[in-house]
Amino acid sequence: MKPKQEKKRHGCRNFILYCLILAGIWYYSTFTLTTTEVTIASEKIQDPITFVQITDLHGFSFGTDNAYLLKAIDAANPDFIVSTGDMFTAGDAKGERIAEQFLAKLAKRYPVYVVNGEHDNDRDFEARLSEAGVRVLSYQYEDISVGASTVRLYGINNVYYTDSFDLHNEFQLDAGRYNIVAAHISNSDAFSEFGADLALCGDTHGGQVRLPLIGALYNRGKWLPEKAGGEDAYTKGLYEVGRMKLFVSSGLGASPLPVRFGNRPEIAVIHLVNGG
């Protein structure tokens, strides 16, 4: 074979190899699950509580009928589950069925509490979830007891916030309980001023693409939000906002494109323990 032909063939092999490597990275980053464990101590907690937060599924399936996702949740042995919205993408009928079937299946095993995001802000969807035993919290709260511990879970359904947003207008805080706010989109100062001990949020997808030493590539219309600071910098993980803890899950799916990098789909397992 002539040297020129050999060089061309070698180049083609390298190109195919690089494509396969990139495809493997894309698949691993976008479609394989990881579990994030967080432990939070509070003097308001007597017996330990473990719960799972899921968010931003966007109609994805991890295994047939989301079997891998269900297995990962079962492995955590949670006392209850909190879903913080965008479980399907607006207009995606197939994704809506996937989300509904999965949440209904979960509700047969665990208490499941749901707040909506901007995509799954659909009253018919919520009605079907309620019929399946899912607790839909639209400016409602529930007290959840595990052993000697009781937490109060407040669910809010905002998909945007006004400058005058104040949870005191909707709820009366019981400061003697451990208070958790579940919302799709974070509004950390307002949640902290309300007196929440913990806020659970999603929406960010962790930036969807994360870069070493930089963090999220994009969030809420801003590039490199973690460098800019402020609310938009809360893209993934546990934060301190005043006396409140804010946990932002990077979620499970991806939108508008099915692409993640450095930021695998996650379920969050949160342990509340005595201390503080």
C-alpha positions in Angstrom: 0.0 0.0 0.0 1.3 3.4 -0.9 2.3 5.7 2.1 -0.4 8.2 1.1 -3.1 5.6 1.3 -1.8 4.2 4.5 -1.8 7.7 6.1 -5.4 8.2 4.9 -6.5 4.8 6.4 -4.7 5.6 9.6 -6.5 9.0 9.8 -9.8 7.3 9.3 -9.2 4.8 12.1 -8.2 7.6 14.4 -11.3 9.6 13.5 -13.5 6.6 14.2 -11.8 5.9 17.5 -12.2 9.5 18.6 -15.9 9.4 17.7 -16.4 6.2 19.7 -14.6 7.7 22.7 -16.8 10.9 22.5 -20.0 8.7 22.1 -18.9 6.7 25.2 -18.3 9.9 27.3 -21.7 11.3 26.1 -23.6 8.1 27.0 -21.9 7.8 30.4 -22.5 11.4 31.3 -26.1 11.5 30.1 -27.6 8.1 30.7 -25.9 6.5 33.7 -27.0 7.2 37.2 -25.1 8.4 40.3 -26.3 8.8 43.9 -25.4 11.9 45.8 -25.6 11.5 49.6 -26.0 14.5 51.9 -26.1 14.5 55.7 -27.6 17.4 57.6 -27.6 17.7 61.4 -30.3 19.6 63.4 -31.3 19.7 67.0 -34.9 19.5 65.8 -34.4 16.0 64.6 -34.6 13.2 67.1 -34.7 9.9 65.2 -32.8 9.9 61.8 -34.8 10.5 58.6 -33.7 9.5 55.1 -35.5 10.8 52.0 -34.8 10.9 48.3 -35.1 14.0 46.1 -35.7 13.5 42.4 -36.1 16.2 39.9 -36.0 17.2 36.2 -36.6 13.7 34.7 -37.8 15.3 31.5 -39.3 12.1 30.4 -36.1 10.1 30.4 -36.0 6.4 31.0 -33.2 4.6 32.8 -33.8 1.0 31.9 -37.2 -0.5 30.9 -39.9 1.3 32.9 -37.1 3.2 34.7 -36.1 0.0 36.4 -32.5 1.2 37.1 -33.8 4.4 38.6 -36.3 2.6 40.8 -33.5 0.2 41.9 -31.3 3.2 42.9 -34.1 4.7 44.9 -34.9 1.3 46.6 -31.2 1.0 47.6 -31.5 4.2 49.6 -34.4 2.8 51.6 -36.1 6.2 52.0 -38.8 7.1 54.4 -40.3 9.3 51.7 -39.6 10.9 48.3 -39.8 14.5 47.2 -40.0 15.3 43.5 -39.2 18.9 42.6 -40.6 19.3 39.1 -40.1 19.1 35.4 -40.6 15.4 35.3 -41.5 15.7 31.7 -40.9 18.3 29.0 -44.0 20.4 27.9 -45.5 19.0 24.8 -43.9 15.6 25.1 -46.8 13.2 25.5 -44.5 10.1 25.7 -42.4 11.7 28.3 -45.5 12.7 30.3 -46.6 9.0 30.3 -43.2 7.9 31.5 -43.2 10.4 34.3 -46.7 9.6 35.4 -46.2 5.9 35.4 -42.9 6.2 37.3 -44.3 8.4 40.0 -47.4 6.2 40.3 -45.2 3.2 40.7 -43.1 5.0 43.4 -46.3 5.9 45.3 -47.1 2.2 45.7 -43.8 1.8 47.7 -43.2 5.1 49.4 -45.0 8.4 50.4 -44.3 10.6 47.4 -44.6 14.4 47.5 -44.6 16.4 44.3 -44.3 20.1 43.3 -44.4 21.2 39.6 -41.9 22.9 37.5 -42.5 25.1 34.5 -42.7 22.1 32.1 -45.1 19.9 34.1 -47.3 22.7 35.3 -50.4 20.8 34.2 -53.5 20.4 36.3 -54.7 17.2 34.5 -51.3 15.6 35.1 -51.5 16.5 38.8 -55.0 15.2 39.1 -53.9 11.8 37.7 -51.0 11.7 40.1 -53.3 12.4 43.0 -55.6 9.5 41.9 -52.5 7.3 41.9 -51.7 8.2 45.5 -49.1 10.9 44.9 -49.3 13.9 47.2 -49.3 17.0 45.0 -48.4 20.0 47.1 -49.6 23.3 45.5 -49.1 25.8 48.3 -49.9 23.1 50.9 -47.9 21.5 53.6 -47.8 18.1 55.2 -46.3 17.0 58.5 -44.2 13.8 58.1 -43.3 11.7 61.1 -40.6 9.2 61.3 -40.0 7.7 64.7 -39.8 10.6 67.2 -39.0 13.1 64.4 -41.5 15.2 62.6 -40.7 17.5 59.6 -43.0 19.9 57.9 -42.8 19.9 54.1 -44.1 23.0 52.3 -44.7 22.6 48.6 -44.8 25.7 46.4 -45.6 25.7 42.7 -44.0 29.0 41.5 -42.5 29.0 38.0 -41.4 32.6 38.5 -41.2 35.0 41.5 -42.2 38.6 41.9 -40.1 41.1 43.8 -42.8 41.0 46.6 -42.7 37.2 46.9 -43.1 36.3 50.6 -44.0 32.9 52.0 -45.3 34.5 55.2 -48.3 35.5 53.1 -49.2 31.9 52.5 -48.0 29.9 55.5 -47.6 30.3 59.2 -44.2 28.9 60.2 -44.0 26.4 63.1 -40.5 27.2 64.4 -40.5 24.2 66.6 -40.5 21.8 63.7 -37.9 21.1 61.1 -39.2 23.0 58.1 -38.5 22.0 54.5 -39.5 24.1 51.5 -39.8 22.1 48.2 -39.8 24.3 45.1 -38.6 23.8 41.5 -36.8 27.1 41.2 -34.7 28.4 44.1 -35.4 31.7 45.8 -33.0 31.3 48.6 -33.3 34.7 50.3 -37.1 34.5 50.5 -37.0 30.9 51.7 -34.4 31.8 54.4 -36.3 34.8 55.5 -39.4 32.6 55.9 -37.4 30.5 58.4 -37.0 27.3 56.5 -34.3 25.0 57.8 -33.9 23.3 54.4 -34.9 24.2 50.8 -35.0 21.6 48.0 -34.8 22.8 44.5 -34.0 21.6 40.9 -34.3 23.4 37.6 -30.6 24.0 37.0 -29.7 20.6 35.7 -26.4 21.4 37.4 -25.7 23.6 34.4 -26.1 20.4 32.3 -22.5 20.8 31.2 -19.9 21.2 33.9 -16.2 22.0 33.4 -13.3 21.4 35.8 -12.4 24.3 38.0 -15.2 26.3 36.4 -18.4 24.5 37.3 -21.7 25.0 35.5 -21.4 26.3 31.9 -24.8 27.9 31.8 -27.8 28.7 34.1 -30.8 31.0 33.9 -29.5 32.8 30.9 -26.0 33.3 32.3 -22.8 31.8 31.1 -20.4 30.6 33.9 -22.9 31.4 36.6 -20.8 30.2 39.5 -18.2 32.8 38.7 -20.9 35.5 38.7 -22.3 34.8 42.1 -25.8 35.5 43.4 -28.8 33.2 43.1 -27.7 31.9 39.7 -24.5 30.5 41.2 -26.6 27.9 43.1 -26.4 25.2 40.4 -25.6 22.0 42.2 -25.1 20.8 45.7 -25.5 22.0 49.3 -25.3 25.7 50.2 -25.6 27.8 53.3 -28.0 30.8 53.0 -28.1 32.5 56.4 -29.3 29.8 58.8 -30.9 27.7 56.1 -29.4 24.9 54.0 -30.2 25.0 50.3 -29.8 21.8 48.3 -30.0 22.1 44.5 -30.1 18.7 42.7 -28.7 18.6 39.2 -31.5 16.2 38.3 -32.0 13.3 36.0 -32.8 14.4 32.5 -31.6 17.0 30.1 -33.3 19.7 28.0 -33.5 21.1 25.4 -30.7 18.7 24.1 -30.0 15.3 25.6 -26.4 16.2 26.5 -24.7 16.2 29.8 -20.9 16.4 30.6 -19.1 16.1 33.9 -22.5 16.0 35.5 -24.2 12.6 35.5 -27.9 12.1 36.3 -28.4 12.0 40.0 -30.8 11.0 42.7 -30.1 12.8 46.0 -30.3 10.9 49.2 -30.6 13.2 52.2 -30.1 12.1 55.7 -31.4 14.3 58.6 -29.8 13.4 61.9 -29.7 14.7 65.4 -27.1 17.4 66.1 -26.4 20.9 65.2 
